């Protein structure tokens, strides 16, 4: 099993390194107590925020805190527990960031590293308030949020090339899940067989393994969209098919690996690089690039509202990801709108998540198709929402109808049958649009 990818395993390793580090005993004991207080599975000692509410952190965050406290304690010229005030702490970080510290390379540590260390130490002094250091006065020099470079984004043609380069059902399942869900690699990696329901076209985030970075706080259920057939095909080839085994595991013909154990993130990345090489696509094949492609399609091509996009990819409503990471969308919208208004280009009517051939029934699909006219498979997120809306409206009609009203009930049954007709679905989607 890919233990190195498990946040709890990484935290245990980082905690052990801190415990064995050559730092003052008092710093070591205070740091371990601080980590225990934030551990959600420890109740003997708790961390309370300034408003008196108990606070916990994920194992991934605790691992980062342990690494940061260990390194800062090693570099500090005096024990952390003996710093007199926040000014002295800030002076230490100034030296580490500028390279003035005697044990630091010229140019100092980067902003990202410094922000992690400053956050950990600030939190440490918030817990140990008896040490007299005002944690709110510790400066945290946060790195500016990076934006997506649109030049690294896939085009629909390149996505089709990637699809055509896949040679087995497992890799197709990985590719389509990344393309159609917008989830991080950890969420896809930890899916179990029982977490996917191809009949309903949904999957459920696996919260038992952790490391989801809060994606599950918006609920666990998500639509499979165009990944539905790929998941179905891989389930037929899955080496065990056991409900509690991991979905993304070694191939049945693999000489190495244990069937049912989850594939490591490094192996998943290797497979994506191999697919990109075979497809001749010279753009970063990292999992996050597929996430960017999904968000871009949802926002620009399907005009989904930002709250829905945030729900799908696992960001809270307070997240500013659309204003920071995806700033290129609003920039491009203005440029394209001006070009269309000037007659310099035609509006793009394509659906970037729609393949050329339906993976369920092999029907040829028009570029703008949001659902297959042959079998009704839904590819576009807005089409999925429309279908759900239509079905909910029908259910509402059923609830409001008197069962003794045979004529109306018969009409509703006919309508129900029509909703299962792929051509009717496609017509309704177009009408809603």
Backbone torsions as a table, in degrees:
resi	resn	phi	psi	omega
1	UNK	NA	147.1	-175.7
2	UNK	-77.7	74.8	-174.6
3	UNK	-66.3	-31.5	-178.1
4	UNK	-64.1	-19.0	178.9
5	UNK	-87.1	-10.4	-175.4
6	UNK	-82.8	123.5	-179.0
7	UNK	-58.0	-38.1	-178.7
8	UNK	-66.7	-34.5	177.8
9	UNK	-69.4	-41.6	178.9
10	UNK	-64.1	-38.9	179.4
11	UNK	-65.5	-43.5	179.8
12	UNK	-60.1	-41.5	177.9
13	UNK	-63.7	-46.1	-178.7
14	UNK	-65.2	-38.3	179.4
15	UNK	-66.0	-40.7	178.7
16	UNK	-65.5	-37.9	178.3
17	UNK	-66.1	-39.3	177.0
18	UNK	-64.2	-42.8	-179.6
19	UNK	-62.2	-35.4	-176.8
20	UNK	-93.8	0.8	-175.2
21	UNK	-71.1	156.0	177.9
22	UNK	-89.1	72.0	177.8
23	UNK	-129.8	163.0	-179.0
24	UNK	-53.3	139.6	-177.8
25	UNK	-57.8	-38.5	-178.4
26	UNK	-64.4	-41.5	176.8
27	UNK	-62.9	-41.4	-178.3
28	UNK	-63.3	-47.9	-178.6
29	UNK	-65.1	-40.9	-179.7
30	UNK	-67.0	-37.1	179.9
31	UNK	-69.3	-43.0	179.0
32	UNK	-65.6	-37.8	177.0
33	UNK	-64.8	-41.5	178.0
34	UNK	-59.5	-44.9	179.2
35	UNK	-64.6	-41.4	178.6
36	UNK	-63.4	-36.4	-178.4
37	UNK	-65.9	-31.3	-179.7
38	UNK	-91.4	-7.9	-178.5
39	UNK	-71.6	121.5	-177.5
40	UNK	-65.6	-17.9	-178.2
41	UNK	-100.0	9.5	177.9
42	UNK	-116.9	130.8	-177.1
43	UNK	-119.9	-4.7	-177.2
44	UNK	-71.3	-28.3	177.5
45	UNK	-140.7	138.1	-173.1
46	UNK	-125.3	156.0	175.9
47	UNK	-103.8	127.1	179.1
48	UNK	-117.7	130.3	177.9
49	UNK	-72.6	176.6	-176.5
50	UNK	-62.2	-25.7	179.9
51	UNK	-91.8	10.9	173.6
52	UNK	84.4	10.5	-179.7
53	UNK	-96.5	135.9	178.4
54	UNK	-66.7	135.8	-177.2
55	UNK	-122.0	139.1	175.1
56	UNK	-129.7	164.3	178.6
57	UNK	-129.8	158.6	177.1
58	UNK	-70.8	161.9	178.9
59	UNK	-62.7	-32.9	177.7
60	UNK	-62.8	-43.6	178.1
61	UNK	-67.3	-40.5	179.0
62	UNK	-62.8	-37.3	177.4
63	UNK	-63.6	-42.0	178.5
64	UNK	-64.8	-40.2	177.3
65	UNK	-62.2	-44.3	-178.7
66	UNK	-61.7	-44.1	179.4
67	UNK	-64.2	-42.0	-178.4
68	UNK	-66.1	-46.8	-179.1
69	UNK	-63.4	-38.2	178.1
70	UNK	-61.3	-49.2	-175.6
71	UNK	-68.7	-42.4	-179.5
72	UNK	-65.0	-41.0	178.6
73	UNK	-63.8	-33.6	178.5
74	UNK	-69.8	-34.2	-175.8
75	UNK	-88.4	-22.7	-178.3
76	UNK	-67.6	142.1	-179.2
77	UNK	-81.1	-9.1	176.7
78	UNK	-141.1	159.5	179.1
79	UNK	-58.9	143.6	178.2
80	UNK	-56.4	-38.4	-177.1
81	UNK	-70.4	-5.7	-179.3
82	UNK	-109.8	5.4	175.7
83	UNK	-67.3	135.5	-174.0
84	UNK	-81.3	-33.6	-175.9
85	UNK	-159.7	175.3	-178.4
86	UNK	-67.9	-27.4	178.8
87	UNK	-60.7	-39.4	179.6
88	UNK	-69.2	-37.1	177.7
89	UNK	-65.6	-44.8	179.7
90	UNK	-63.2	-35.0	178.5
91	UNK	-64.4	-40.1	177.4
92	UNK	-61.1	-46.4	-178.7
93	UNK	-67.3	-33.0	175.6
94	UNK	-60.6	-43.8	179.9
95	UNK	-67.1	-38.6	-179.9
96	UNK	-69.1	-36.5	-178.1
97	UNK	-78.8	-28.4	-178.0
98	UNK	-91.8	-18.1	-176.5
99	UNK	92.5	4.8	179.4
100	UNK	-72.8	-21.5	178.9
101	UNK	-65.2	136.6	-175.2
102	UNK	-63.7	-23.6	-177.6
103	UNK	-102.1	15.9	-177.6
104	UNK	-118.2	143.6	-179.1
105	UNK	-63.2	159.9	179.4
106	UNK	-60.7	134.0	-178.4
107	UNK	96.7	-17.7	176.0
108	UNK	73.2	-175.7	178.8
109	UNK	-80.0	155.6	-178.9
110	UNK	-72.8	164.4	-177.7
111	UNK	-61.1	-37.8	-178.3
112	UNK	-64.1	-46.0	178.8
113	UNK	-63.5	-44.4	-178.8
114	UNK	-62.3	-40.5	-179.8
115	UNK	-63.2	-39.0	177.9
116	UNK	-64.3	-45.0	-179.4
117	UNK	-65.6	-44.7	-179.1
118	UNK	-63.0	-40.3	178.7
119	UNK	-63.0	-44.2	-178.8
120	UNK	-64.1	-45.2	-178.2
121	UNK	-68.2	-38.3	177.0
122	UNK	-61.5	-42.9	179.0
123	UNK	-66.0	-38.3	178.4
124	UNK	-58.2	-46.9	-178.6
125	UNK	-75.7	-23.2	173.7
126	UNK	-65.4	-40.6	178.2
127	UNK	-71.1	-46.3	-178.8
128	UNK	-92.9	61.7	-177.6
129	UNK	-66.9	-17.9	179.2
130	UNK	-68.8	-14.0	179.2
131	UNK	-75.9	-13.4	172.9
132	UNK	85.9	10.5	178.5
133	UNK	-97.9	123.6	-179.1
134	UNK	-73.6	105.5	-175.7
135	UNK	-65.1	-28.4	-179.5
136	UNK	-71.3	-17.0	-179.6
137	UNK	-90.2	-4.9	177.0
138	UNK	-78.4	122.1	-175.5
139	UNK	-77.1	127.0	176.1
140	UNK	-110.6	106.7	-175.6
141	UNK	-86.4	83.9	-175.4
142	UNK	-72.0	139.2	176.4
143	UNK	-73.8	140.2	178.8
144	UNK	-62.2	141.9	-180.0
145	UNK	-63.2	133.3	178.6
146	UNK	-76.7	150.5	175.6
147	UNK	-106.8	162.0	179.2
148	UNK	-77.8	130.3	174.7
149	UNK	-82.8	110.9	-175.3
150	UNK	-61.9	-19.1	178.8
151	UNK	-71.0	-19.8	176.6
152	UNK	-89.7	-5.3	-176.9
153	UNK	-73.6	143.8	175.4
154	UNK	-72.7	150.0	169.0
155	UNK	-95.3	161.1	176.6
156	UNK	-56.0	-36.2	178.5
157	UNK	-65.4	-39.0	178.8
158	UNK	-68.7	-35.7	175.9
159	UNK	-62.9	-40.0	177.5
160	UNK	-64.6	-38.2	176.7
161	UNK	-61.7	-42.0	178.2
162	UNK	-61.9	-44.1	179.8
163	UNK	-60.2	-42.0	-177.5
164	UNK	-72.1	-18.7	-178.0
165	UNK	-87.2	-10.9	-178.7
166	UNK	-71.9	138.3	-174.7
167	UNK	-116.4	-3.8	178.7
168	UNK	-146.6	160.8	-174.0
169	UNK	-69.2	-29.3	179.2
170	UNK	-66.4	-47.5	-179.2
171	UNK	-67.7	-33.5	176.3
172	UNK	-65.5	-38.0	177.6
173	UNK	-61.7	-45.0	178.4
174	UNK	-60.3	-50.2	-177.0
175	UNK	-59.9	-48.1	-176.0
176	UNK	-70.5	-34.1	176.1
177	UNK	-63.7	-43.0	179.3
178	UNK	-66.2	-40.8	-177.8
179	UNK	-69.2	-39.3	-168.4
180	UNK	-101.6	-5.0	-179.3
181	UNK	-115.9	-24.5	-177.5
182	UNK	71.6	14.0	-177.6
183	UNK	-83.1	155.6	174.3
184	UNK	-70.3	163.5	-177.1
185	UNK	-59.8	-35.6	-179.1
186	UNK	-62.6	-40.9	-178.8
187	UNK	-65.3	-39.9	178.9
188	UNK	-72.1	-42.1	-177.6
189	UNK	-60.8	-34.9	-172.9
190	UNK	-95.7	3.1	175.6
191	UNK	-61.7	136.8	175.2
192	UNK	-102.3	165.7	179.9
193	UNK	-56.3	-40.1	-177.5
194	UNK	-74.2	-8.9	-178.7
195	UNK	-86.0	-6.1	-179.7
196	UNK	-115.9	139.1	179.0
197	UNK	-130.9	95.7	-176.2
198	UNK	-72.8	-25.2	176.7
199	UNK	-63.0	-43.2	179.7
200	UNK	-87.5	-12.6	-179.7
201	UNK	71.2	33.4	-178.4
202	UNK	-134.6	165.4	171.7
203	UNK	-138.4	163.0	-178.1
204	UNK	-125.0	126.4	178.0
205	UNK	-58.9	137.9	179.5
206	UNK	-87.5	101.6	-178.3
207	UNK	-82.8	-12.7	-176.1
208	UNK	-68.3	-31.1	-176.8
209	UNK	-85.7	-17.7	179.0
210	UNK	73.8	-176.2	177.1
211	UNK	78.4	18.4	-176.8
212	UNK	-88.9	-0.8	178.1
213	UNK	54.7	37.6	175.2
214	UNK	83.4	4.2	-178.8
215	UNK	-60.2	-29.1	-177.0
216	UNK	-81.3	-8.0	-179.0
217	UNK	-68.0	-19.6	177.4
218	UNK	-93.3	13.7	-174.9
219	UNK	103.8	157.6	-175.5
220	UNK	-96.7	-21.3	-172.5
221	UNK	-84.3	132.9	179.2
222	UNK	-141.8	155.9	177.5
223	UNK	-81.1	143.4	176.2
224	UNK	-78.8	-26.1	-177.9
225	UNK	51.2	-131.0	-175.9
226	UNK	-70.0	-3.8	178.3
227	UNK	-85.5	-6.0	-173.1
228	UNK	-56.0	-49.3	-177.5
229	UNK	-68.7	-39.5	179.8
230	UNK	-62.0	-40.9	177.7
231	UNK	-66.0	-43.2	179.5
232	UNK	-59.2	-45.4	-179.0
233	UNK	-65.1	-39.6	-179.8
234	UNK	-69.6	-35.8	177.9
235	UNK	-60.1	-33.9	177.6
236	UNK	-68.5	-30.0	-179.0
237	UNK	-97.2	-6.8	-175.9
238	UNK	-54.1	135.1	-173.2
239	UNK	-66.2	-20.4	179.2
240	UNK	-122.8	-42.6	-176.8
241	UNK	71.6	6.5	-178.9
242	UNK	-72.7	134.1	-174.9
243	UNK	-55.7	-37.7	-176.8
244	UNK	-86.6	-4.6	178.0
245	UNK	-80.3	160.1	-177.6
246	UNK	-76.4	143.0	-179.9
247	UNK	-67.1	-48.7	-177.8
248	UNK	-91.0	97.6	-176.4
249	UNK	-133.7	-174.5	-178.3
250	UNK	-68.1	156.1	178.0
251	UNK	-68.0	153.5	179.3
252	UNK	-58.9	-27.3	-178.0
253	UNK	-94.0	3.3	-175.1
254	UNK	-67.3	138.4	178.7
255	UNK	-80.5	-21.6	-179.7
256	UNK	-125.3	160.0	180.0
257	UNK	97.1	155.2	179.5
258	UNK	-104.2	118.5	179.2
259	UNK	-54.8	131.1	-179.9
260	UNK	99.0	-22.5	174.6
261	UNK	-76.7	150.9	-178.4
262	UNK	-74.6	144.2	176.8
263	UNK	-70.7	140.2	-179.6
264	UNK	-69.0	157.1	178.3
265	UNK	-63.4	-34.9	178.5
266	UNK	-64.6	-37.6	177.5
267	UNK	-67.6	-38.9	177.7
268	UNK	-63.1	-43.2	178.6
269	UNK	-64.1	-38.7	177.9
270	UNK	-61.5	-41.8	179.9
271	UNK	-64.5	-40.7	179.1
272	UNK	-65.0	-39.0	176.8
273	UNK	-64.1	-40.4	178.9
274	UNK	-63.5	-41.6	178.7
275	UNK	-63.7	-43.8	180.0
276	UNK	-63.6	-40.5	178.1
277	UNK	-62.6	-46.1	-179.8
278	UNK	-65.2	-31.1	-178.8
279	UNK	-82.7	-13.8	-177.1
280	UNK	72.4	27.0	179.5
281	UNK	-95.6	114.0	-174.7
282	UNK	-98.4	60.1	175.0
283	UNK	-138.4	156.6	-175.3
284	UNK	-55.6	119.1	179.7
285	UNK	-91.3	27.5	-179.1
286	UNK	-74.5	152.6	-177.3
287	UNK	-55.0	-33.2	-176.8
288	UNK	-68.4	-25.6	179.1
289	UNK	-68.0	-33.1	175.7
290	UNK	-69.1	-35.9	176.3
291	UNK	-61.9	-44.1	178.6
292	UNK	-63.2	-38.8	179.3
293	UNK	-62.2	-44.0	-179.5
294	UNK	-62.7	-48.1	-178.1
295	UNK	-63.3	-42.3	179.3
296	UNK	-60.8	-43.0	178.9
297	UNK	-63.0	-44.1	-178.9
298	UNK	-61.8	-43.8	-174.7
299	UNK	-79.0	-50.7	-171.8
300	UNK	-84.0	-42.9	-172.4
301	UNK	-91.8	-30.8	-179.0
302	UNK	-107.9	-3.2	175.9
303	UNK	52.6	39.9	177.4
304	UNK	-74.0	147.2	177.3
305	UNK	-71.4	153.4	-171.9
306	UNK	-64.5	-31.6	-179.8
307	UNK	-65.0	-36.7	178.5
308	UNK	-69.2	-41.7	178.6
309	UNK	-61.5	-44.6	179.8
310	UNK	-61.2	-38.4	177.7
311	UNK	-63.3	-45.5	-176.4
312	UNK	-62.7	-40.9	-176.0
313	UNK	-93.9	-4.7	173.2
314	UNK	91.3	33.8	174.6
315	UNK	-110.3	141.6	178.4
316	UNK	-70.0	164.2	-178.1
317	UNK	-64.7	-22.9	178.4
318	UNK	-82.6	-4.8	-178.8
319	UNK	-66.1	142.3	177.9
320	UNK	-105.7	24.9	-174.3
321	UNK	-61.3	-34.3	-178.7
322	UNK	-70.8	-28.9	-179.5
323	UNK	-85.0	-15.7	-176.1
324	UNK	-111.3	-73.5	-175.4
325	UNK	-61.4	-36.3	-174.5
326	UNK	-108.9	35.4	178.1
327	UNK	-61.9	-28.3	-177.7
328	UNK	-61.5	-23.5	-179.1
329	UNK	-66.1	-50.1	-179.5
330	UNK	-66.7	-36.1	177.3
331	UNK	-60.7	-48.4	-178.8
332	UNK	-66.3	-35.8	179.7
333	UNK	-57.2	-43.8	-179.4
334	UNK	-64.9	-43.2	-179.1
335	UNK	-63.1	-48.9	-177.3
336	UNK	-65.7	-39.7	179.5
337	UNK	-61.5	-40.3	179.3
338	UNK	-66.8	-40.7	-179.5
339	UNK	-67.5	-39.5	177.5
340	UNK	-65.5	-43.0	-179.8
341	UNK	-63.5	-32.6	-179.4
342	UNK	-85.2	-0.1	-179.9
343	UNK	75.4	17.7	-177.7
344	UNK	-87.9	-12.4	179.3
345	UNK	-156.8	157.3	176.2
346	UNK	-90.9	147.3	175.5
347	UNK	-59.4	139.4	-179.9
348	UNK	-81.5	114.8	-177.5
349	UNK	-101.9	4.7	-176.9
350	UNK	-71.2	158.6	176.8
351	UNK	-114.4	102.5	-169.1
352	UNK	-66.1	-16.1	178.3
353	UNK	-94.1	-2.4	-177.9
354	UNK	-88.8	124.9	177.2
355	UNK	-75.8	169.3	178.6
356	UNK	-72.0	-33.5	-179.3
357	UNK	-122.4	133.1	177.7
358	UNK	-64.7	124.7	-179.4
359	UNK	-70.4	-14.0	-178.1
360	UNK	-89.1	-45.4	-175.4
361	UNK	-124.2	1.7	178.1
362	UNK	69.0	17.9	175.6
363	UNK	-72.2	137.1	174.4
364	UNK	-69.6	136.2	-174.7
365	UNK	-114.2	138.3	173.8
366	UNK	-71.0	150.2	-177.5
367	UNK	-55.9	-31.4	-176.6
368	UNK	-91.6	0.5	-177.0
369	UNK	-64.2	130.3	177.2
370	UNK	-103.0	-11.8	174.3
371	UNK	-148.9	151.4	-178.9
372	UNK	-73.5	127.7	178.1
373	UNK	-72.6	-14.6	-178.9
374	UNK	-86.1	-42.3	-175.7
375	UNK	-125.5	-10.1	177.7
376	UNK	88.4	3.3	178.7
377	UNK	-58.8	130.1	-177.4
378	UNK	-92.6	134.1	179.3
379	UNK	-113.7	-34.9	-174.4
380	UNK	-90.3	138.0	178.9
381	UNK	-57.9	-37.2	-179.2
382	UNK	-71.2	-30.7	175.8
383	UNK	-67.0	-38.2	177.0
384	UNK	-60.3	-43.5	179.8
385	UNK	-65.7	-39.3	179.1
386	UNK	-63.2	-44.2	179.7
387	UNK	-60.6	-44.3	179.5
388	UNK	-62.0	-39.6	179.8
389	UNK	-63.9	-44.7	-179.3
390	UNK	-61.5	-47.5	-177.4
391	UNK	-65.2	-36.1	178.6
392	UNK	-67.6	-37.5	178.0
393	UNK	-63.0	-41.1	178.9
394	UNK	-63.0	-44.4	179.3
395	UNK	-61.0	-38.0	178.7
396	UNK	-63.5	-39.5	177.5
397	UNK	-62.0	-42.7	178.5
398	UNK	-58.9	-44.0	-176.7
399	UNK	-63.6	-32.6	-175.5
400	UNK	-89.8	-4.2	-175.8
401	UNK	-92.8	136.2	175.8
402	UNK	-70.1	121.9	-178.7
403	UNK	-57.5	-24.3	-179.3
404	UNK	-80.4	-10.5	178.9
405	UNK	-82.1	84.4	-172.0
406	UNK	-63.8	-37.7	-177.4
407	UNK	-64.5	-45.9	179.2
408	UNK	-67.1	-41.2	178.8
409	UNK	-60.2	-38.5	179.5
410	UNK	-65.8	-39.0	177.7
411	UNK	-65.3	-40.5	179.8
412	UNK	-66.1	-37.0	177.0
413	UNK	-64.3	-39.2	177.0
414	UNK	-63.7	-43.2	178.1
415	UNK	-61.4	-41.1	178.7
416	UNK	-59.1	-41.9	178.7
417	UNK	-66.0	-39.4	179.5
418	UNK	-62.8	-36.2	-179.2
419	UNK	-65.6	-19.7	176.6
420	UNK	-85.6	-7.3	-179.8
421	UNK	-80.9	121.5	-178.0
422	UNK	-56.0	-39.6	-178.7
423	UNK	-67.1	-36.7	177.3
424	UNK	-66.3	-42.6	177.9
425	UNK	-56.8	-48.0	-177.2
426	UNK	-61.6	-41.5	179.5
427	UNK	-64.7	-39.0	178.6
428	UNK	-66.5	-39.5	178.3
429	UNK	-60.6	-44.7	-179.7
430	UNK	-63.7	-38.3	-179.0
431	UNK	-65.9	-42.9	178.8
432	UNK	-64.1	-40.3	178.5
433	UNK	-60.3	NA	NA
